[in-house]
């Protein structure tokens, strides 16, 4: 993995959905919208925060994210001699659904779903499948045929693992997790517009009280807090990548008041826009997204 990741940063590979991440030093806290994926650390360790909950994972534990979530990640163990090395495999819903069907249906869990981000122990069988997928990076002539098989086995091992019931919910159209995901899709699409909770609840096919309960159980935040994080992350990206001023960025993502935008930006990122962006430009660690 160290050979294929090369230099610090996020590297897309020739194998679909497989991404390698490397850092030769600890990073600052990194805000990102994490897509559904499973992340395995080969070396080093990382903290990830969802809401007020902070979890640490390393080579003995892997991270699963089952829905799009605004999270804060921070590499805490890395050095030039022993860089942080992580493999991220974005979840393939079609492959996951096909596997669940082949494995046979289980009773739908009617309980309120747990958080959409969780850790599990890495088993020898799962690690073996991951290593075989990685080795295919050195065998491009075999990767097209064998990579889907290795990926399929990884998903199978995940479904059979201690948190497999949570992954099954991704593949079940009638699950509470899927219902919350439909609302998340609306917030992501229309995050610049005023939020109507009644419309989100209807999209999730839930009553208002049930929707609030399930949304917070999965995301650790309210729909309004979720929207606010999307707005502020997008504004940060615009200021950093397109060199536009803070007031323009705030207006672009839906803020009418520049002072409110600056205040909420500082609350989330720790500093007002100008100082925060200057700090980011001096430190490339913000590029590490997983």
Backbone torsions as a table, in degrees:
resi	resn	phi	psi	omega
1	UNK	NA	-40.1	178.6
2	UNK	-60.6	-37.4	-179.4
3	UNK	-67.1	-40.7	-177.2
4	UNK	-78.3	-26.8	-178.9
5	UNK	-79.0	-28.5	171.8
6	UNK	69.3	-92.9	-175.8
7	UNK	-113.0	168.4	179.8
8	UNK	-60.9	142.0	177.9
9	UNK	136.4	-168.6	179.9
10	UNK	-109.5	122.1	-173.8
11	UNK	-118.2	117.3	170.2
12	UNK	-76.1	142.9	-178.3
13	UNK	-111.0	174.2	179.0
14	UNK	-72.5	-13.7	177.1
15	UNK	-88.5	121.9	-177.3
16	UNK	-54.3	137.3	174.9
17	UNK	73.5	-3.2	-179.5
18	UNK	-97.5	122.4	-177.1
19	UNK	-128.6	139.1	177.6
20	UNK	-111.0	139.2	-179.9
21	UNK	-126.8	136.0	-178.9
22	UNK	-138.1	141.1	172.8
23	UNK	-145.7	129.3	-179.1
24	UNK	-93.9	11.5	175.5
25	UNK	-155.9	158.0	173.9
26	UNK	-59.0	153.7	-178.6
27	UNK	-113.0	165.9	169.4
28	UNK	-76.0	168.3	174.5
29	UNK	-59.9	133.0	-175.2
30	UNK	-118.1	120.3	178.4
31	UNK	-88.2	131.8	179.0
32	UNK	-155.1	158.4	169.5
33	UNK	-93.8	103.2	-175.0
34	UNK	-81.3	125.4	177.9
35	UNK	-80.7	161.7	176.9
36	UNK	-56.7	122.9	-174.3
37	UNK	-166.5	167.6	171.0
38	UNK	-122.5	134.9	-174.4
39	UNK	-122.5	128.0	179.0
40	UNK	-118.0	128.9	177.9
41	UNK	-96.4	127.6	176.3
42	UNK	-90.7	-28.3	-177.5
43	UNK	-156.5	138.4	-179.7
44	UNK	93.0	-167.3	178.1
45	UNK	-153.8	163.1	-175.5
46	UNK	-147.0	145.8	171.6
47	UNK	-102.9	144.2	176.0
48	UNK	-135.1	135.6	-177.3
49	UNK	-118.2	129.3	172.3
50	UNK	-124.9	116.1	-173.5
51	UNK	63.9	-126.6	179.3
52	UNK	-99.2	3.5	-176.6
53	UNK	-97.5	125.8	178.1
54	UNK	-111.5	129.1	178.2
55	UNK	-126.8	148.3	179.9
56	UNK	-117.9	132.5	176.0
57	UNK	-129.7	159.4	-171.3
58	UNK	-155.2	-167.7	-178.3
59	UNK	-59.9	-18.0	-178.9
60	UNK	-88.4	-15.0	-177.9
61	UNK	-136.5	142.7	179.2
62	UNK	-115.4	158.2	-177.5
63	UNK	-105.1	135.4	172.4
64	UNK	-121.4	132.9	174.4
65	UNK	-119.2	119.5	-171.2
66	UNK	-98.4	-15.0	176.8
67	UNK	-141.2	165.9	175.8
68	UNK	-64.3	121.5	-175.5
69	UNK	-133.9	132.9	170.5
70	UNK	-75.0	114.2	-176.7
71	UNK	-129.3	168.1	173.4
72	UNK	-120.9	123.4	179.2
73	UNK	-117.9	150.1	179.4
74	UNK	-150.5	118.6	173.4
75	UNK	-70.1	125.3	-176.1
76	UNK	-114.3	-13.8	179.4
77	UNK	-133.6	104.9	-179.7
78	UNK	-164.7	146.9	176.7
79	UNK	-152.3	169.4	178.1
80	UNK	-62.3	-36.2	-179.9
81	UNK	-75.7	-36.6	179.8
82	UNK	-130.9	79.5	-177.6
83	UNK	-67.7	154.9	171.7
84	UNK	-67.8	127.0	179.8
85	UNK	-128.4	124.4	-177.1
86	UNK	-135.9	140.8	173.5
87	UNK	-108.4	128.5	174.8
88	UNK	-116.7	127.2	176.7
89	UNK	-116.3	108.8	178.5
90	UNK	-65.9	136.3	-176.2
91	UNK	-70.2	136.6	178.8
92	UNK	-101.5	100.3	-175.0
93	UNK	-58.7	-37.7	-178.5
94	UNK	-65.3	-44.6	179.2
95	UNK	-66.3	-38.6	179.5
96	UNK	-64.4	-43.7	179.8
97	UNK	-64.1	-42.2	179.2
98	UNK	-62.1	-40.3	178.9
99	UNK	-65.0	-43.7	-179.6
100	UNK	-61.0	-40.3	178.2
101	UNK	-64.0	-45.3	-179.0
102	UNK	-66.1	-33.9	-178.1
103	UNK	-76.5	-12.4	-179.6
104	UNK	94.4	143.5	-176.4
105	UNK	-74.7	148.8	172.7
106	UNK	-120.2	158.6	-179.3
107	UNK	-56.3	138.0	179.7
108	UNK	-68.4	128.5	-179.8
109	UNK	-72.8	114.2	-176.5
110	UNK	-85.9	-5.1	-179.3
111	UNK	-69.2	161.4	173.4
112	UNK	-62.0	128.5	-176.9
113	UNK	-64.8	152.4	177.2
114	UNK	-80.3	-178.8	179.7
115	UNK	-55.6	147.1	179.9
116	UNK	-77.9	8.3	176.8
117	UNK	-135.0	127.4	-177.1
118	UNK	-155.5	159.3	179.6
119	UNK	-108.9	151.2	177.4
120	UNK	-142.4	157.7	177.0
121	UNK	-74.0	138.7	177.2
122	UNK	-82.1	121.0	-179.2
123	UNK	-93.7	158.3	177.7
124	UNK	-57.8	-38.7	-178.8
125	UNK	-66.1	-41.2	178.2
126	UNK	-66.7	-43.4	179.8
127	UNK	-61.4	-38.5	179.3
128	UNK	-62.0	-42.8	179.1
129	UNK	-66.4	-37.9	178.6
130	UNK	-64.2	-44.9	-179.7
131	UNK	-62.0	-39.9	179.2
132	UNK	-65.7	-36.4	176.2
133	UNK	-65.5	-43.3	179.6
134	UNK	-62.3	-41.0	-178.2
135	UNK	-62.3	-24.7	179.6
136	UNK	-69.0	-15.3	174.7
137	UNK	-64.5	-25.5	177.7
138	UNK	-91.9	-0.1	-178.6
139	UNK	-131.7	68.6	-175.5
140	UNK	-59.3	-28.1	-179.9
141	UNK	-70.4	-21.1	179.5
142	UNK	-101.8	-17.3	-170.2
143	UNK	-62.6	-40.5	-177.0
144	UNK	-58.2	-37.1	-177.9
145	UNK	-85.8	-43.0	-170.3
146	UNK	-91.4	-25.7	-178.2
147	UNK	-60.5	-43.9	177.8
148	UNK	-61.0	-31.6	178.6
149	UNK	-69.4	-42.9	178.2
150	UNK	-65.6	-40.8	178.6
151	UNK	-63.1	-42.1	179.0
152	UNK	-61.4	-41.4	178.7
153	UNK	-65.9	-39.2	177.8
154	UNK	-59.3	-46.6	179.3
155	UNK	-63.3	-37.6	177.0
156	UNK	-61.4	-46.0	179.6
157	UNK	-62.6	-37.6	177.8
158	UNK	-64.5	-44.0	-179.9
159	UNK	-64.9	-30.7	-180.0
160	UNK	-86.7	-5.4	-176.4
161	UNK	-81.1	-175.6	-173.8
162	UNK	-63.6	-25.0	-180.0
163	UNK	-111.0	20.0	-176.4
164	UNK	-59.1	-31.7	-179.3
165	UNK	-63.3	-28.8	178.5
166	UNK	-72.4	-39.5	178.6
167	UNK	-67.6	-34.5	178.8
168	UNK	-58.7	-30.5	-178.9
169	UNK	-64.9	-27.3	177.5
170	UNK	-62.7	-36.2	-174.5
171	UNK	-87.9	-5.2	-176.7
172	UNK	-103.1	114.3	-175.3
173	UNK	-64.4	-22.1	-177.3
174	UNK	-99.3	4.7	-177.4
175	UNK	-74.3	157.1	177.8
176	UNK	-63.4	-36.4	178.6
177	UNK	-61.7	-43.5	179.0
178	UNK	-64.4	-37.4	177.9
179	UNK	-63.3	-43.4	176.9
180	UNK	-64.5	-39.0	179.7
181	UNK	-59.6	-37.3	178.3
182	UNK	-62.0	-39.4	177.6
183	UNK	-68.3	-38.9	178.1
184	UNK	-60.9	-40.1	178.9
185	UNK	-60.2	-38.3	178.6
186	UNK	-67.6	-44.1	179.4
187	UNK	-61.9	-43.0	179.4
188	UNK	-62.7	-41.2	-177.4
189	UNK	-70.4	-38.6	-172.3
190	UNK	-116.2	31.0	-172.0
191	UNK	-63.9	-19.5	178.5
192	UNK	-78.0	-18.5	-175.0
193	UNK	-92.2	157.2	173.8
194	UNK	-57.8	141.8	-174.7
195	UNK	-91.1	131.9	174.5
196	UNK	-112.8	106.2	-175.7
197	UNK	-61.9	-34.2	179.3
198	UNK	-60.9	-39.7	179.5
199	UNK	-67.7	-38.9	178.7
200	UNK	-65.1	-43.3	179.2
201	UNK	-62.3	-39.6	178.0
202	UNK	-65.2	-40.0	178.4
203	UNK	-63.7	-34.6	178.8
204	UNK	-83.5	-4.5	-178.4
205	UNK	59.4	45.7	179.6
206	UNK	-133.5	157.6	168.5
207	UNK	-72.8	163.7	-175.5
208	UNK	-58.9	-48.0	-177.7
209	UNK	-63.6	-45.1	179.4
210	UNK	-64.5	-39.8	180.0
211	UNK	-62.3	-47.9	179.0
212	UNK	-58.1	-43.6	-178.3
213	UNK	-62.8	-48.0	-176.2
214	UNK	-72.8	-38.0	179.7
215	UNK	-62.0	-45.1	-179.4
216	UNK	-69.6	-33.3	178.3
217	UNK	-62.3	-37.5	-177.6
218	UNK	-82.2	-42.4	-170.8
219	UNK	-103.2	-12.2	-177.4
220	UNK	66.5	21.2	178.4
221	UNK	-155.3	167.3	176.7
222	UNK	-82.4	164.1	176.0
223	UNK	-56.7	-38.4	179.2
224	UNK	-66.2	-39.3	177.1
225	UNK	-66.5	-37.9	177.7
226	UNK	-62.0	-47.9	179.4
227	UNK	-60.4	-41.8	-178.7
228	UNK	-61.3	-41.9	179.1
229	UNK	-64.6	-40.3	177.3
230	UNK	-62.1	-45.0	-179.9
231	UNK	-60.2	-47.9	-175.8
232	UNK	-69.6	-37.8	177.0
233	UNK	-65.1	-39.9	178.9
234	UNK	-67.7	-40.8	177.7
235	UNK	-61.6	-42.3	178.1
236	UNK	-60.3	-43.4	179.2
237	UNK	-62.3	-41.3	-179.3
238	UNK	-65.7	-44.8	-179.9
239	UNK	-63.6	-41.5	-177.3
240	UNK	-73.1	-45.0	-172.4
241	UNK	-88.9	-27.8	-176.1
242	UNK	-115.3	2.5	175.3
243	UNK	54.7	39.5	174.6
244	UNK	-95.6	160.2	-176.5
245	UNK	-77.1	162.6	-173.9
246	UNK	-62.1	-41.7	-178.5
247	UNK	-62.2	-41.5	178.9
248	UNK	-66.0	-42.9	179.0
249	UNK	-63.0	-42.9	179.1
250	UNK	-61.5	-43.4	178.4
251	UNK	-64.3	-38.6	-178.3
252	UNK	-62.3	-34.8	-177.3
253	UNK	-94.4	4.1	171.9
254	UNK	116.6	2.7	178.8
255	UNK	-88.1	131.6	175.2
256	UNK	-89.9	-24.8	-176.6
257	UNK	-109.2	114.8	177.0
258	UNK	-59.1	-36.7	-179.0
259	UNK	-68.9	-38.5	176.6
260	UNK	-65.2	-41.5	178.3
261	UNK	-60.1	-48.6	-178.4
262	UNK	-62.6	-39.0	-179.4
263	UNK	-66.1	-45.5	-179.0
264	UNK	-72.6	-32.3	175.7
265	UNK	-61.3	-48.1	-179.0
266	UNK	-65.2	-34.3	179.7
267	UNK	-65.9	-38.8	-178.6
268	UNK	-79.5	-46.2	-171.9
269	UNK	-99.6	-4.1	174.2
270	UNK	92.2	-14.7	-179.4
271	UNK	-148.1	156.5	173.6
272	UNK	-61.9	161.0	-173.7
273	UNK	-51.2	-48.8	-174.8
274	UNK	-61.4	-46.1	-179.0
275	UNK	-69.5	-38.2	179.7
276	UNK	-63.6	-45.2	-178.6
277	UNK	-66.6	-39.2	177.3
278	UNK	-60.9	-39.6	178.8
279	UNK	-66.7	-42.6	-179.3
280	UNK	-63.7	-39.7	-178.9
281	UNK	-67.2	-22.9	178.8
282	UNK	-88.5	-12.1	-176.2
283	UNK	-133.5	108.9	-175.4
284	UNK	-74.3	1.4	-175.1
285	UNK	-64.0	-19.3	-179.2
286	UNK	-64.2	-14.7	-179.3
287	UNK	-72.4	-17.6	-178.3
288	UNK	-78.7	111.1	-170.1
289	UNK	-105.0	0.6	-177.3
290	UNK	-141.2	NA	NA
